[in-house]
């Protein structure tokens, strides 16, 4: 039997797809797993900040279309790229065990940590979430828009286009370049993106006129065995927070959930203004992913709703 994984073509996306391929082949000896590389909208538009492109699913839409057409059988995504709603006929079959979810500080020689950044220093990132939190701590930083894959970003740092860059620890570890990390930002300094560090597997959820239902059932069964329940519970809580806020890449939003000693969920979240001058933070604990919804509603009551409305109104104009 053969199945095809739909994936983006970046080094990190391919690492994730190859890892899932290896896991599936171990689960079912004799299974042939192929990769189908798909260029997404987010891959095609590299000269514009993602917050300006607008829309959701910039890194998944074309891969989902491939699934629905039967050209791919499963999709492997970075969970931070996956919208909270799925097209009819698709669902999230597994969330794999999370790597370190924190942000990495990579500074040029002489700047080994965020605290060592002088006023006016150039910080490279295309993430509103990261720039919002770090500007809140040091409003004199100059944010340099930095798009492209990990190698491209590191090269821009080495070429002197910025004094430091912020990257995901998980991606650097997976690609074997964690030696470039000069500091790891604690979550109380830079709260991670929703789902950061986790890999998701998307599958078809029902029969398709052109696709064998028995094949889809087998694929869902195999993918489901890669689900890491502790990770999945926490990421679902983060995604419930995001869904309640109706957030996208145009608003600085962050959340990170962990399990407490009793097995309950502890979640921290924030909504901020793009310039970092306003930051609404909070935390919540509970026994289900609904803690994400409760936290979102608390932040909305405390001013996050006004931030969201202002950003969306400005984008309409």
N, C-alpha and C positions, 0 to 999 in steps of 0.2 A: 504494500500500500504506500502511496506517495501523498504527502501533504505539503502545502506551500505556505511559508511565512511571509507576510507583507511587512516591509520595513523601510525606514528611511535609509539613506546611503552614507550617513556620517559614520566616523569610526566608532563612536559610542553606540549609536543605534545598531550597527553591525555586531558589535561586541555583545549587546543584549540579545539580539536575535540568534547569534551563534550559541550563546549560553542556553537559551530556551531550546534550540535545536538539539543540543547535546543531552539535555534533560529528557526531552521527549523520546529520543532514540534509546536512552537507557531504560525508560519505562516500558517501551515496546520494541524489543529486538527485531530487526528486519524492517522496521519502519524507515522509509526514505523521506527525509525532510529537506526541501529546497528553499532557497531564499529568493524573494522577488523584490528588487529594489525599486522604490517608488519615490518620485520627487514631489514633495508637498508644496503648497503655497508658501509656507514659511521658509522653505529651502530656496525658493526662487527669488524672493524679495529680500535682498541682503543690505540694501542701501537706505532702508527706512526703519526706524525703531518699530518694534512690534506693536507698541502702544498706539502708533499712528496708523498701522495697517487696518486695525479694527477686526471685528468678527471673532468667532470662537473656532477652535479646532484647526488652527493654521498648520499644525504639524500632523494632523490625523485624517483630515477629510478625504483626501485622495486615496489613502490606504483603506478607509472604510468603504469607499465606492468600489475598490477592487474586491473587497470581501463580498459585497452584495452582488457583484457580477460573477462571482465564483472563480475569479482569477487567482485569488488568495484564499486560504482556508482559515488562517488565524492571523492576527496582527499583534506585533510586540511594540509596546509604547513605553516611554518614560511617563509615569503616572502624572507628573506635574503638567504634561501637555494635554491630558485627556479631559474634554469637557464633561460636565456633570450629567448631561443628557445624551442618550445614544439614539441613532437612527432606528426606526422600526426594523426588526429582524436581527439586530446586533445587541450584544451584552458583554459585560466584563466577566470572564470566566475565572480569572485568577489574579491575585495581587501577590507577587513573589516577595520573598524575604527582603527587607529593606537594608540597604547599605547605610553608612553614616549619612544622616540627612543635613548636616551642617554646611555652612558656607566656608570656603577656604580663602584666605588672604594670600595673594602672591605679590610680593613687593620687589622692586628693583634693589640693587645693592645699596645698602645704607638705610633702607626702609623695611624693617623686618616684621612690623606689626602695624595694625590700624592705629594704635595709640601714637606711633612714631610719625604719622602723616602730618607734615607741616601745613599751616594755613595756605590755601591756594594750590595745594597738591592736586594732581590730576588722577582721578580714580576712574578706571574703565569698567563699565557695566551697561548693559541695555535693559536691566531689570528695574522697573519702578519700585518694586518691593525692596530691593537692596539699596538703591539710591535714597529712597525715602528714609529708611531707618538710619543710614550712615550720615545723611545730611542732618538728621535730627540731633545726632551726637556732635557733628562737626559741620556747621552750616557754611564754613569757608572753603570746603572742598569744591573742586571743579569737576563735574561729572562729564566724562567722555563716553559718547555712545559707542558701544563695542558689540558688534554682531559677528557671526561666523563661528566655525567649529573651535574646539579647544586648542588645536595646534595654531590656528590663525590668531586667536586671542593671545596666546603665549608669545607668538612672534611679534605682535604689535607692542607688547610690553618690552620685549628684548630690543626692538627698534627704537624705543624711547618715546613712543606716542602717548604713554601715560606712566605715572609713577608706581601704580599698583593696579591690580585687577582683582575682581571677586569671581570665583568659580565654585561649582559644587564639589565638595569633597568626594562624593560618590563617583562622579565621572572621572576625576583624576585618579582615584584608586583603581577603577576598572580598566583604565587605559595605561596604568603603570607609571604615571608621572607624579605620584604623590610626593616624590622627592623635591618637587618645585614649590611645595607649600611652605610658606614662611610663617604662617599662623592660621589657626582655626578659630573662627568667630563663634563664641558661645551663643546659644539660642536667645539669651536675654539681650544680646547685642544685635544679632541678625536672625530674626525668627525665620525659619525655612519656608519655602513655597509649599503649597498644598501637595502632598504626595512626593515631595522631593526625596530622591534616593531609592524609590520603589519602582519596580517594573510591572506593568500590567499586560495581561493577555486577553485580547478581545476576540470573540468568536460569533458565528451566526447562532441565533437562539431558536430558530425553527426551520422547518423544511422549505426548500426553494424549488421551483419547478425544474431548474436545471441541475440541482445538486442532490446527491443521495442523502436522505435523512439519516440513514444508519451511519454514514461517514461522519456527519455532523455530530451525532450522538457520541461516537467514539472520540472525536476530537475534543468535545467538551469534557468528556470523562478524563482524558489524558491531561488536558490543561488544568482541570480542577485539582488534580493531584499535586500541582505545583503551587497551589494557593498556600500562603503562610498566614494562618488565622490571626495571630497576634498583630502582624503587620496590617492585614486586611481590615481588622476592626478599627485600628487607629486611623488608617487612611480614609476609611468610609466616614468617620467622624469629621475629619478635616474637609472632606468633599461635601458633607452635609452643611458645614459652616459656609463654604463657598457658594453652594447652591442657594442657600437662604439669602445671601447677600447679592445674588445674581451678578457676581463679579467676573471680570475677565482681565486681560492683560493691560487694560487702560486705567486700572485703579491699583494702588499699592495695598495688597491684601496678603496676609500671611497667617499660617496656622500650623501648629505642631501638636500631635496627640501622642501620649504614652499610656501604658498600663500601670496602674498603681499596684501596691503589694497585694491588695485584695482582689485584683482582677478587674477593677473598675477603670474607667477611662478618665484621664486628666488631659484637658486641652487648653492651650494658650493661643490667643489669636489677636490680630490687630488690623485696623484700617487706618491709613494715613493719607495726608495730602501729598501731592506729587512733589512739592518743595520741601517736605519733611517738617514743616513748621507745626503741623497738627498731627497728633498720634493718639488714637483711641485704642487702648489695650485692655485685655481682660483675660480671665481664666474661668474654667468651669470643670466640675467633676460629676460623673454619673455612671450609670451601668449600661448605657447603650449609645449608639452613634448619634442619638438625638441630642447629646450634649453639644454637638456642633451647632445645631439649630438654636439651642438655648443661649449659647455664647453669642451667636450672630445677633439675636434679638436684643441681648443686653447691650452690645456695642451700638446697635441702631438707636436704642433709647438714649444712649450717652453721647450721641453726636455723629456716629458713623453714617447714619442715613443722610445727613446734610452733605457730608463729603461726597458720597456716592451720587446724590442728585446733582451736585454742582459739576462733577466730572462728566456725567452723562449729558447734561445740558450743554456744556462747552463742546462736547464732541458732536452733538447734533448741529451746532452752529458752524 
